[in-house]
Amino acid sequence: MNPFLALLEPLLLGAALLAVCLRGTPLRYKPLFFLAVSFPAGIGMCSLILFAALLLGPAHAGIISTLLSLGLLLGLIKPLGIIPFLKDLLPVRNPLPLLPKIRPANFVDRQRWLQGLLLVASIALFCVTLFAVIDFFLLSASANVTGGWDARYVWALKAKFMFRSTAEWQGMFSSKLAGAHPNYPLLLPGAFAWGWHFLGRESLFWPPLVSLGLYLSCAFLLTWYLAASVSKIAGFLAGTFFLVLGPYLFWSIHQYADVPLAYFMTSCGLVLVVALRSEQPRLFLISGFLGGLASWTKNEGLIFLLSIGLLLAGILCVKHQRNLGKSWGSFQSFLLGAALPVLAVLILKCYLGTGNDYEWSKRPLLEHLSIALGEGPQKVPQVFKAFYTYTLASPAWKGLGLFFIAALVVAGLKKARIENSFGWLPGAIVVLTNLGYALVLCVSPYDLNFQIETALERLLLHSGILAIAFCFEILTFVPKTPVTSQ
Amino acid sequence: MVYINEMQPVNQTPHVSGSFARFLPRTVNFLFYGSVFFMIATAELPSVSGPLFLLRKEFLAGHEKVFQFQTTGLPFAAIQPFLPGKGSVGFIMDRPYTPGDPSLEQFYAAQGYLAPLILNLRPSERYAFVYCSSNTIAEQRLRETNYRMLRTFGDGKGLAEKMP
């Protein structure tokens, strides 16, 4: 089978999962939402299915995972029905009240023809950029189909254990295997190995195609969120802006897990904002699932999930002070969504990959504290200088750092509206995530320069898409007359 | 009133008032959209060389055999028949295992190609794969690790057995 055709299975599986979860939910721009979330949700599900098959029946895990994923797809589509599923994708008369209908830009709001022209131009710009970027991705992937260091020697290595001899797959956790990071989550290896089982061979093309699918989903996600909450022009411009950012394209061509992690963190955060605005429990469920998949992608994702879970608990308690039962209901949906991936992470961390090959883990707690208190403060200026160099002073980010600072200032001015629309949440996640990374860099026992050179740009990827969403939401809308939700 | 949703009316009063309040948002909008458009318009992708277009054509046609030369650790295919398919064997290199050693890339490539066979950089198994850069270094490393060469593949490479 052609690897391009194999992409359809996770795409359809994700779409079916979302269709079941969102049945009857009048989400605005639903087809765009499905385009943005179906593939990542589906590939995450496939990875979890393979992990479960390896645990339950390692000898036949390949065939079990293929049949399970196909069976789940059919099982979801059958009760749903093809026609109602397609009907559900059509624009609805009364979409969810996400935000008031906000005009795309104040300077064009009275001239509909200009607005229409700008919309067509922004869609055309998005399509041309998308085509150019896909073309460049394929050219670069053709030159190096196995990707960068992590892709070749960490993620693909684990995938080979999960594919070549499923009965021996736990060899990947062996303490004899140097530098294999036994406690790393397995979304990418599972996705690669699931595809190889599905195709029946260790296809060289499958990993870059998975990476491309997740990269493009980031652009569609931004487009959907901003089209739904700000304007279609803002959505397509934000999607285009994302596509011209070099770091995301570079690291996805090299098949690193940072772009998939950035996707899952962003999708969890943005769907959560929409869920909080619309108070739809099913959106909390999807947000939880996407956050859970972040924890199944990288260890940073697990910390993100814990942090956003705590943040959500706080928000819900404040929002429904008089009705804590309602808060608990929304929070339960979030937890329920995250349960499956988190269960996989717990099994991995507690029973399988219990070894840790980090220098960090071999030191006693007191030594950590002495490093944190002794050397940590001395590193602070260097860490902040590095953040400045890699964000504000770097042309690769196309001024995103400056836009973000401007958005923070404007958010301060629009405080009342931001508070009520949860528009501050993406910005808060960006700030908290990067402060957390700065803290880790300060207290880490590794050489700081080495860490900055090898990891900082990838760490910045994790919250960069949320930063774009925050900038576009804060710096664009200015409704002046009273408007009601659609 | 602006309704975020039916339950939450939000006060729409701007924080800044007068003509400044009307002027500022328009300016911010104009500057932001203008800057974003400028960033997009001035962005460019790196140039690519001619042969890549041929490779991309093969990629799109699904001709994977053309790309087999890129397989990680392909040079280790020659020694695969001499090694077991699973379990673990020692892996002896020029220097004892030190995390971060640049020469370890060869080990990772070999591990990638030979998985699920585990290559142990701290050899203790009955058999070990010797991957040194010269015969002299190989002999020295065999003495240090208490192995003896069973079969040589030349240039410090070979299969060794643990001495009692």
Interface residues (C-beta under 8 A of the other chain):
Chain A: N2 P3 F4 P97 L99 P100 A105 N106 F107 L125 T129 A132 V133 D135 F136 L138 L139 S140 A141 S142 A143 N144 V145 T146 R152 Y153 A156 L157 K160 F161 R164 S165 E168 W169 G171 S174 K176 L177 A178 G179 S203 L204 F205 L237 T240 F241 V244 R277 S278 E279 D357 E359 K398 G399 F403 A406 V410 L413 K414 K415 A416 R417 N420 S421 C471 L475 T476 V478 P479 K480 P482 V483 T484 S485
Chain B: M1 V2 Y3 I4 N5 E6 M7 Q8 V10 N11 Q12 T13 H15 V16 R22 P25 R26 V28 N29 F30 F32 Y33 S35 V36 F37 M39 I40 A43 L45 P46 V48 L52 F53 L55 R56 E58 F59 L60 G62 E64 F67 Q68 Q70 T71 T72 G85 K86 S88 Y97 P99 L104 E105 F107 Y108 A109 Q111 G112 A115 P116 I118 L119 N120 L121 R122
